[in-house]
Amino acid sequence: MKISITKTTNSRIEGVDFDNLAFGRVFSDHMFVCDYKDGAWQTPQIVPFDYIPMHPAMMAVHYGQAIFEGMKATKSHDGTPLLFRPEMHAKRINKSAWRMCMPAFPENLFLDALHQLIELDQAWIPPQAGSALYIRPYMYASDEFIGVKPSKTYKMVIFTCPVGPYYAKPISLLAETKYIRAAEGGTGEAKAAGNYGGSLLPARLAQEQGYDQVLWLDAKEFKYIQEVGTMNIFFVMNDKIVTPALGGTILDGITRNSLLTILKDKGYTVEERPLSIDEVVKAHQAGQLQEVFGAGTAAVIAKISKIKYQDVVMELPTDNSVGTELKATIDGIRAQTTEDKFGWVVPVGAMQTV
Ligand SMILES: *Cc1c(COP(=O)(O)O)cnc(C)c1O
């Protein structure tokens, strides 16, 4: 399908201060939009960024049939716009779509949309080191209808936001023993909008106790560690790297997957397995808990300075050697200053079909 392109005649880029970008509040000139109706995706379009009118009965806002992705475009040291593992995002949005009973979006069209949108708005990729153009693809149910059933129409949208270097202050976590994020059989593995709505109250309660975010435990026993906010979590214990195994309740993070690949390549001992909070407490008491960090597209690596579980407060060192090394490797691959051994970086315009 050929994407129709309508360019803006009124670019807003001159008014943007690329040295002071508020995360998620500055939007670039164009967006991609594609409607699904009569059982098929209609003509894909790139149009000037604008409001999308909404019917009051639009299904997504009533019943939560809505999913999203988050990814980044960066510039190589020579100015070429680059995408990072875009095909993984094309696949993941369709896994989320499947779970939420939504139509798949053709992967090649998703990639084509990314390439053309980023090509057109490449001037919006901030050149400063650590900055990026954050890309937000999302799909939602657009039927004008009241009643719980799958929508017959959907909208796929992709817009972008220039973002500054994510100021990665070490964060503190409160292990949650009352509320849950996801249960086995639920939607935890999908990047579904409702998962995040449900996480806000426990996050606020954690903040009232002085913690930045919630460390989610499993829904059955409140025993096994799941993840954090929009990040997967890694523990360096006794010179091994341990991260909770995927099992349907946690998001299959592309950063997580990339870090596991890099760690194995660098010769670290890596374990993906169920990890109980008790094991972490024991390791801490034995002086074997060396570092903990979160992993996700926005921050890449977020150092964790403190974890509270019941009455135990674990203070953690944040002069992290493993986390720092991983962040430097990923940032280097993204800037094309570190060898891209695994072929993760795709120059915009050089689309590979899947
Ligand atoms: C998006 C997300 C992640 C991180 O995934 P990446 O692909 O690495 O950005 C982890 N957990 C949750 C719940 C998420 O929504």
The ligand as an SDF file (V2000), in Angstrom:
LIG
                    3D

 15 15  0  0  0  0  0  0  0  0999 V2000
    7.2590   -0.7060   27.2520 C   0  0  0  0  0  0  0  0  0  0  0  0
    7.4360   -1.4590   28.5380 C   0  0  0  0  0  0  0  0  0  0  0  0
    8.6480   -2.0430   28.9200 C   0  0  0  0  0  0  0  0  0  0  0  0
    9.9340   -1.8350   28.1680 C   0  0  0  0  0  0  0  0  0  0  0  0
    9.9170   -2.2790   26.8620 O   0  0  0  0  0  0  0  0  0  0  0  0
   10.9650   -1.7240   25.8070 P   0  0  0  0  0  0  0  0  0  0  0  0
   10.6030   -2.4270   24.5520 O   0  0  0  0  0  0  0  0  0  0  0  0
   12.3020   -2.0940   26.3120 O   0  0  0  0  0  0  0  0  0  0  0  0
   10.7830   -0.2490   25.7560 O   0  0  0  0  0  0  0  0  0  0  0  0
    8.6730   -2.8170   30.0700 C   0  0  0  0  0  0  0  0  0  0  0  0
    7.5700   -2.9810   30.8130 N   0  0  0  0  0  0  0  0  0  0  0  0
    6.3940   -2.4260   30.4950 C   0  0  0  0  0  0  0  0  0  0  0  0
    5.2190   -2.6700   31.3620 C   0  0  0  0  0  0  0  0  0  0  0  0
    6.2890   -1.6370   29.3520 C   0  0  0  0  0  0  0  0  0  0  0  0
    5.1310   -1.0570   29.0470 O   0  0  0  0  0  0  0  0  0  0  0  0
  1  2  1  0
  2  3  1  0
  2 14  2  0
  3  4  1  0
  3 10  2  0
  4  5  1  0
  5  6  1  0
  6  7  2  0
  6  8  1  0
  6  9  1  0
 10 11  1  0
 11 12  2  0
 12 13  1  0
 12 14  1  0
 14 15  1  0
M  END
$$$$
